[in-house]
Amino acid sequence: MSERRPAAAADRLPVLKTHKVYVGGKFPRSESGRFDRALAPDGTPIANICRCSRKDVRDAVTAARAAQAGWAARTAYNRGQILYRIAEMLEGRSGQFEALLAAGGTAPDEAAAEVQAATDRLLHYAGWTDKFQQVFSSVNPVATSHFNFSILEPMGVVGVLAPESPLLGLVSSIAPAIAGGNTTVVLVTGSQPLPATTLGEVLNSSDVPGGVVNILTGRRDEMLAPLAAHRDVDGLLLCSPDPDVTRSAEIEAVHNLKRVAVRGHEDWTDIQSPYEITDLQEVKTTWHPIGS
C-alpha cells in the first residue's frame, strides 16, 4: 500500500479566516451574505471580511440602544475598570495585533509602537472615567434664590466612522465615547480592517456588556448614510479627513438634529484629552430652590 503524503504548501489553497462582525456581544455574519477580501500590500488575499448592509446597521443600532441605559447607569469607577480590562487583554494579545498590522503593510517596529500606544490610550481614558465630571461640571452663579448645577450626561448611541489608523485611531475614537457612558456603532471601512475585527474578540472577553461596542465592516458608501440618518442614533463621530464625506453625513444627521463631532486627524499619536469625552456629552442644568 502506497503511503499518502501531505500536499506541498505550494500545491494547496490556504484556508482564509472569515472575520465576522461584532454586534450585541455576538459574532454574526452580515445578513447580506457578502464578503470582501482583505489584501496584503502585494495584493495577496489574507482574510475574508464581511460586507455589511443597511440591515446590519439597523441591527447594530438596535443592540446599542438596548445596552445604552444599563451602560450609562454603571458607576464611573466600574466603567474605568472595564476599560482597564480591555487594555489588559490587548496587552496580552499584542503579538497577534502586531502581526495583523504587519500583514496590512505596517512596518514591524511601527506596528509594535502602535499596539503599545493603543494600550496606553485605553489606560488614559480608564483613568478619566471618574474624574471628568468633577472637572467639567459646575455650580453656576444666579441672581435668584436657587442653586444652579450643570452636569454632563451621555449623548446616547454614537455612530463612529472609524479612521484609517487601524488600531490606535480606532481605540482613540471608541474609548472616550464609552468612557462617558455612550454606546457605539463603529463603521470600519479602511484598508486594514483586521485589527478592528480582532478588537471585537478582545472586547468580548473584557467584561464589556454586549451592545456597548458594535463593529461593522464593509464599504462606506453603503453604511454611512443609513447610520447618519437613523433616528435612534444620537450623535456622530466622523474620523475622516475628506470634507465631502463629513458634509454628506452632516446633511443626513439633520433629520433628528444629531450632534456631529469631526476628527480629521491623520496622526493619532497625541490625540488624547478629556475633551474627547466631553465632546460626546450633553449638559444638563438643574435649578434647586433655596429656603422656604
C-alpha positions in Angstrom: 0.0 0.0 0.0 1.4 3.3 -1.0 1.9 5.9 1.7 -0.2 9.1 1.3 1.9 12.2 1.7 0.6 15.7 2.6 0.4 18.1 -0.3 3.2 20.6 -0.5 2.4 24.0 0.7 2.5 25.4 -2.8 0.0 22.8 -4.0 -2.8 23.7 -1.6 -5.2 26.6 -1.3 -4.9 28.5 2.0 -7.9 28.4 4.3 -8.6 32.1 4.8 -10.2 33.2 8.1 -13.6 34.9 7.7 -13.7 37.7 10.2 -17.3 38.2 11.4 -18.8 41.4 12.7 -19.4 42.2 16.3 -22.9 43.1 17.2 -24.7 42.8 20.6 -21.9 40.9 22.1 -22.1 38.2 19.4 -20.3 37.5 16.1 -22.8 37.2 13.4 -22.1 37.2 9.6 -23.5 40.0 7.6 -27.2 39.4 6.8 -26.3 40.2 3.1 -24.1 37.1 2.9 -21.5 39.2 1.0 -17.8 39.5 1.8 -14.7 41.3 0.6 -11.1 40.2 0.7 -8.6 41.8 2.9 -5.4 42.1 0.9 -1.7 42.4 1.7 0.2 45.3 0.1 1.3 42.9 -2.7 -2.4 42.0 -3.5 -2.3 38.6 -1.8 -5.6 37.7 0.0 -5.1 37.3 3.7 -8.7 37.1 5.1 -12.4 37.4 4.2 -14.2 40.4 5.6 -18.0 40.8 5.9 -19.5 43.4 3.7 -22.3 44.8 5.8 -25.6 46.3 4.6 -28.1 48.9 5.9 -29.9 46.0 7.7 -26.7 45.2 9.6 -26.5 48.9 10.5 -30.1 48.8 11.8 -29.4 45.7 13.9 -26.3 47.3 15.4 -28.2 50.4 16.3 -30.9 48.3 18.0 -28.2 46.5 20.0 -26.6 49.7 21.0 -29.8 51.3 22.1 -30.7 48.3 24.2 -27.4 48.4 26.0 -27.2 52.2 26.5 -29.3 52.7 29.6 -27.6 49.9 31.5 -24.1 51.1 30.5 -24.8 54.7 31.4 -26.1 53.5 34.8 -22.8 51.8 35.7 -20.7 53.7 38.1 -17.9 55.7 36.6 -15.4 53.6 38.6 -16.8 50.4 37.0 -16.5 51.8 33.5 -12.9 52.6 34.3 -12.3 49.0 35.5 -13.7 47.7 32.2 -11.6 50.0 30.1 -8.6 48.9 32.1 -9.5 45.3 31.5 -9.7 45.9 27.7 -6.1 47.3 28.0 -5.0 44.2 29.9 -6.5 41.9 27.2 -5.0 43.9 24.4 -1.6 43.8 26.1 -1.9 40.0 26.3 -2.5 39.7 22.6 0.0 42.3 21.5 1.9 39.9 19.3 -1.2 39.0 17.4 -2.1 42.6 16.8 1.5 43.4 15.7 1.3 40.6 13.2 -2.1 41.8 11.8 -0.7 45.3 11.4 2.4 44.0 9.7 0.3 41.8 7.3 -1.5 45.0 6.3 1.7 46.8 5.4 2.8 48.5 8.7 6.5 48.2 9.4 7.2 45.8 12.3 8.6 48.4 14.6 5.8 50.8 13.9 3.3 48.0 14.5 4.8 47.3 17.9 4.7 51.0 18.8 1.0 51.3 17.6 -0.1 48.4 19.8 1.6 49.8 22.8 0.2 53.3 22.2 -3.4 51.8 21.8 -3.0 50.0 25.1 -1.8 53.2 26.8 -4.7 55.1 25.3 -7.2 52.8 26.9 -5.5 53.3 30.2 -5.6 57.0 29.8 -9.4 57.1 29.3 -9.9 54.5 32.1 -8.3 57.0 34.4 -10.7 59.8 33.3 -14.0 57.9 33.7 -14.4 59.0 37.4 -12.8 62.4 37.0 -14.2 64.3 34.0 -17.5 65.1 35.8 -15.6 66.8 38.6 -13.5 68.8 36.2 -16.3 69.9 33.8 -19.4 70.0 35.9 -20.2 73.3 37.7 -22.2 75.3 40.2 -23.4 78.3 38.4 -24.0 81.8 39.9 -27.6 83.0 39.5 -29.4 86.1 40.6 -32.3 84.3 42.4 -32.6 82.2 45.5 -31.6 78.9 43.7 -28.7 76.6 43.4 -27.9 76.0 39.7 -25.9 72.9 38.8 -24.6 71.8 35.3 -23.5 68.2 34.9 -22.7 66.1 31.9 -24.7 63.2 30.6 -24.0 60.6 27.9 -25.2 61.6 24.5 -26.6 58.1 24.0 -25.9 56.0 20.9 -23.0 57.4 19.0 -22.2 56.3 15.4 -18.5 56.3 14.6 -16.9 56.4 11.2 -13.5 54.8 12.1 -10.3 56.4 11.0 -7.8 54.9 8.6 -5.5 54.4 11.6 -6.3 50.7 12.0 -5.7 50.3 15.8 -4.6 53.5 17.6 -7.1 55.7 15.8 -9.9 53.1 16.3 -9.2 52.8 20.0 -8.9 56.6 20.3 -12.4 57.0 18.8 -14.1 54.3 20.8 -12.6 54.7 24.2 -13.7 58.3 25.0 -17.2 57.5 23.8 -17.7 54.5 26.1 -15.8 56.1 29.0 -18.6 58.7 29.1 -21.4 56.2 29.2 -22.3 56.2 25.4 -22.7 53.1 23.3 -21.3 52.9 19.8 -21.9 51.6 16.3 -18.5 51.6 14.6 -18.1 51.5 10.8 -14.7 50.1 9.7 -14.1 51.0 6.1 -10.3 51.4 5.8 -7.8 49.2 4.0 -6.7 47.4 7.2 -9.9 46.0 8.9 -8.4 43.0 10.6 -7.3 44.8 13.8 -10.8 46.1 14.2 -12.5 42.7 13.9 -10.0 41.2 16.2 -10.6 44.0 18.7 -14.1 42.7 18.8 -12.7 39.4 20.2 -10.8 41.4 22.8 -13.9 43.4 23.8 -16.0 40.2 24.1 -13.6 38.8 26.7 -13.1 42.1 28.6 -16.4 42.4 30.6 -17.8 44.9 28.1 -21.6 44.3 28.1 -23.0 43.2 24.8 -24.1 46.1 22.6 -21.8 48.7 24.1 -19.5 48.5 21.2 -20.7 47.2 17.8 -18.2 46.8 14.9 -19.3 46.6 11.3 -17.1 46.2 8.3 -17.8 47.0 4.7 -18.0 49.9 2.3 -18.5 53.4 3.5 -21.0 54.4 0.7 -23.3 51.6 1.8 -23.2 52.0 5.6 -22.6 55.7 6.5 -25.8 57.2 5.1 -28.1 54.8 6.9 -26.2 55.3 10.1 -26.2 59.1 9.8 -29.9 59.2 9.0 -31.0 56.7 11.7 -33.5 58.4 14.1 -32.3 56.3 17.1 -28.6 57.5 16.7 -28.0 60.5 19.0 -24.6 61.6 17.7 -21.9 61.0 15.1 -18.1 60.9 15.4 -16.7 61.2 11.9 -13.0 60.4 11.7 -12.4 61.3 8.1 -10.1 63.9 6.5 -12.4 64.1 3.5 -14.7 67.1 3.8 -17.1 65.8 1.3 -17.7 62.7 3.4 -18.3 64.7 6.6 -20.6 67.1 4.7 -22.8 64.4 3.4 -23.1 62.7 6.8 -23.9 66.1 8.4 -26.7 66.6 5.9 -28.2 63.1 6.8 -27.8 63.9 10.5 -30.1 66.9 10.3 -33.2 64.5 10.4 -33.1 64.2 14.2 -30.6 67.0 15.0 -27.7 64.8 15.8 -24.7 66.4 17.2 -21.7 65.8 15.0 -18.0 65.7 16.0 -15.3 65.6 13.3 -11.8 64.2 13.8 -9.8 64.6 10.6 -6.5 63.6 12.2 -4.0 61.6 10.2 -1.7 61.2 13.1 -3.4 59.9 16.3 -0.3 59.7 18.4 -1.1 62.7 20.6 -4.8 62.8 20.3 -5.9 62.1 23.9 -7.7 64.5 26.0 -10.8 64.7 28.3 -12.3 67.0 25.7 -12.6 63.9 23.5 -15.1 62.6 26.2 -17.0 65.9 26.7 -17.5 66.4 23.0 -19.8 63.3 23.2 -21.7 64.5 26.3 -24.8 66.6 26.8 -25.1 69.3 29.5 -27.9 69.0 32.0 -28.7 72.0 34.1 -30.8 71.7 37.3 -32.3 74.5 39.4 -32.9 73.9 43.1 -34.7 76.5 45.3 -33.1 77.7 48.5 -35.1 78.3 51.6 -38.9 78.0 52.0 
